Amino acid sequence: MRNLAIAGVIGAILLPAAPLHAATHKVVHRAVKAKPAAVAVPLSPAEAFLASNGKQRGVVTTPSGLQYRVLTPGVGPAKPTDADVTLVNYVGKLIDGTTFDQSARPTPMPVSGVVPGFSEALKLMPKGAKYRVWIKPSLGYGDRATGPIPAGSVLAFDIELLDFVSGAQFQQMQQQAAPATQ
């Protein structure tokens, strides 16, 4: 009899709980549905430019975030590596169009001796290729100003890869070209 009384008390407690649970579930469900959208963090000028530029026809974005467009495809499958020295013509600009650097004549550049984004671009290019590349700040000079380049700048380059040789070959060529000293 006593068990029956306890069961009745438990039943009396549980029965009203079911409608209460359903009402609570509806309120929680509505709150989840009405959850405000995440607040968008404003993009930096560099991020905004790259987001827009990456949608342009012909622009490829690599996993690192380097963006490039092939202007002239070049020939052959061979591409420079970190151990190579390239011979390039280039023009470097800021995204506002200001030229900050350019080669006066074909310039030798060690692939591993330039900013990471420029190095990555060179390693994508076969001989004779001309690419336009956009280097995000973290692959360029980051948050430090360098000469005429403000901190946090996207660097835009037109690069023409004329040739490349191994670093050892390049050193040998330099030694042969150096005048004999006596």
Secondary structure per residue as TSV (DSSP state, phi and psi in degrees):
chain	resnum	aa	ss	phi	psi
A	1	M	-	360.0	-40.9
A	2	R	H	-63.4	-41.6
A	3	N	H	-60.2	-38.3
A	4	L	H	-64.9	-38.6
A	5	A	H	-66.8	-42.4
A	6	I	H	-64.0	-41.8
A	7	A	H	-61.7	-38.1
A	8	G	H	-65.4	-41.3
A	9	V	H	-65.7	-44.8
A	10	I	H	-62.1	-42.9
A	11	G	H	-61.6	-41.0
A	12	A	H	-65.3	-33.5
A	13	I	H	-74.4	-41.1
A	14	L	H	-74.9	-36.5
A	15	L	H	-59.9	-47.5
A	16	P	H	-68.9	-19.9
A	17	A	H	-69.0	-30.6
A	18	A	H	-60.6	-50.5
A	19	P	H	-63.7	-35.4
A	20	L	H	-64.4	-41.8
A	21	H	H	-61.4	-43.0
A	22	A	H	-63.5	-41.1
A	23	A	H	-66.8	-42.3
A	24	T	H	-62.5	-42.1
A	25	H	H	-59.3	-42.2
A	26	K	H	-63.5	-42.1
A	27	V	H	-64.7	-45.6
A	28	V	H	-63.3	-43.3
A	29	H	H	-61.1	-42.6
A	30	R	H	-64.7	-39.9
A	31	A	H	-63.0	-38.6
A	32	V	H	-66.7	-42.5
A	33	K	H	-64.4	-36.2
A	34	A	T	-87.6	5.9
A	35	K	-	-56.2	129.9
A	36	P	-	-67.4	150.5
A	37	A	-	-63.9	151.7
A	38	A	-	-60.9	140.5
A	39	V	-	-75.0	125.8
A	40	A	-	-75.2	131.0
A	41	V	-	-82.4	129.0
A	42	P	-	-62.9	141.6
A	43	L	-	-81.9	147.3
A	44	S	-	-69.9	163.1
A	45	P	H	-56.8	-38.4
A	46	A	H	-65.0	-46.0
A	47	E	H	-64.1	-40.9
A	48	A	H	-63.4	-44.3
A	49	F	H	-60.4	-49.7
A	50	L	H	-64.6	-36.4
A	51	A	H	-62.9	-43.7
A	52	S	H	-70.7	-45.8
A	53	N	H	-62.1	-38.0
A	54	G	T	-62.9	-17.2
A	55	K	T	-90.9	-6.4
A	56	Q	S	-71.2	148.7
A	57	R	T	-59.8	129.5
A	58	G	T	86.9	-6.7
A	59	V	-	-86.0	128.3
A	60	V	E	-108.9	135.7
A	61	T	E	-112.4	123.4
A	62	T	-	-81.0	166.6
A	63	P	T	-56.1	-29.3
A	64	S	T	-76.5	-17.3
A	65	G	S	105.6	-3.6
A	66	L	-	-64.1	138.6
A	67	Q	E	-116.8	141.7
A	68	Y	E	-150.4	157.6
A	69	R	E	-131.5	131.4
A	70	V	E	-79.3	119.2
A	71	L	E	-92.8	-40.8
A	72	T	E	-136.3	125.0
A	73	P	-	-70.3	-24.3
A	74	G	-	80.6	-179.4
A	75	V	S	-131.4	149.2
A	76	G	S	81.8	160.8
A	77	P	S	-86.1	-18.5
A	78	A	-	-68.5	136.3
A	79	K	-	-135.0	150.9
A	80	P	-	-64.4	156.7
A	81	T	-	-121.1	177.8
A	82	D	T	-59.9	-24.0
A	83	A	T	-85.0	-0.9
A	84	D	E	-100.8	162.4
A	85	V	E	-117.0	128.4
A	86	T	E	-100.5	158.0
A	87	L	E	-115.9	114.2
A	88	V	E	-132.5	155.7
A	89	N	E	-108.9	140.2
A	90	Y	E	-152.9	156.4
A	91	V	E	-133.7	127.0
A	92	G	E	-109.4	130.0
A	93	K	E	-133.4	157.6
A	94	L	E	-85.1	166.1
A	95	I	T	-68.7	-12.6
A	96	D	T	-85.4	1.9
A	97	G	S	95.7	-5.5
A	98	T	-	-69.6	123.1
A	99	T	E	-78.8	126.3
A	100	F	E	-109.1	-15.0
A	101	D	E	-166.3	150.3
A	102	Q	E	-162.8	152.3
A	103	S	-	-80.4	140.3
A	104	A	S	-85.5	-25.4
A	105	R	S	-153.1	171.5
A	106	P	-	-51.6	130.4
A	107	T	E	-119.2	127.7
A	108	P	E	-74.2	133.5
A	109	M	E	-137.5	119.5
A	110	P	E	-66.1	132.3
A	111	V	G	-58.1	-38.1
A	112	S	G	-86.0	2.3
A	113	G	G	-105.8	14.5
A	114	V	S	-123.0	173.3
A	115	V	-	-59.6	151.5
A	116	P	H	-53.3	-39.0
A	117	G	H	-67.4	-38.5
A	118	F	H	-67.1	-42.7
A	119	S	H	-60.3	-46.1
A	120	E	H	-60.1	-42.8
A	121	A	H	-62.2	-45.6
A	122	L	H	-57.9	-38.6
A	123	K	T	-72.9	-8.4
A	124	L	T	-92.1	-14.8
A	125	M	-	-101.3	128.5
A	126	P	-	-81.8	166.8
A	127	K	T	-55.2	140.5
A	128	G	T	84.7	-5.2
A	129	A	-	-76.8	150.4
A	130	K	E	-129.8	122.4
A	131	Y	E	-122.4	149.8
A	132	R	E	-105.0	125.8
A	133	V	E	-124.6	149.5
A	134	W	E	-123.1	120.3
A	135	I	E	-107.3	117.2
A	136	K	-	-67.7	157.1
A	137	P	G	-51.4	-41.8
A	138	S	G	-67.7	-16.4
A	139	L	G	-101.8	2.0
A	140	G	T	-116.8	-113.7
A	141	Y	T	-104.6	4.4
A	142	G	T	61.1	-135.5
A	143	D	T	-92.0	16.6
A	144	R	S	-114.0	140.4
A	145	A	-	-78.2	141.6
A	146	T	B	-135.1	108.6
A	147	G	T	56.4	-126.3
A	148	P	T	-81.3	3.4
A	149	I	B	-96.4	114.7
A	150	P	-	-67.9	155.6
A	151	A	T	-58.0	144.5
A	152	G	T	73.3	21.2
A	153	S	-	-85.5	142.7
A	154	V	-	-81.7	130.7
A	155	L	E	-100.8	130.9
A	156	A	E	-114.2	126.1
A	157	F	E	-128.0	140.6
A	158	D	E	-100.5	120.9
A	159	I	E	-122.4	129.2
A	160	E	E	-114.4	116.6
A	161	L	E	-90.8	106.6
A	162	L	E	-81.4	-40.8
A	163	D	E	-167.3	169.8
A	164	F	E	-154.9	150.9
A	165	V	E	-138.9	165.7
A	166	S	E	-67.4	157.2
A	167	G	H	-58.9	-38.1
A	168	A	H	-64.7	-44.1
A	169	Q	H	-61.9	-40.2
A	170	F	H	-63.7	-43.6
A	171	Q	H	-62.2	-40.9
A	172	Q	H	-63.0	-42.4
A	173	M	H	-63.1	-39.5
A	174	Q	H	-65.0	-41.6
A	175	Q	H	-64.7	-39.9
A	176	Q	H	-67.8	-33.8
A	177	A	H	-79.8	-21.6
A	178	A	S	-68.5	135.9
A	179	P	-	-65.6	142.9
A	180	A	-	-69.4	129.0
A	181	T	-	-100.9	134.4
A	182	Q	-	-130.2	360.0
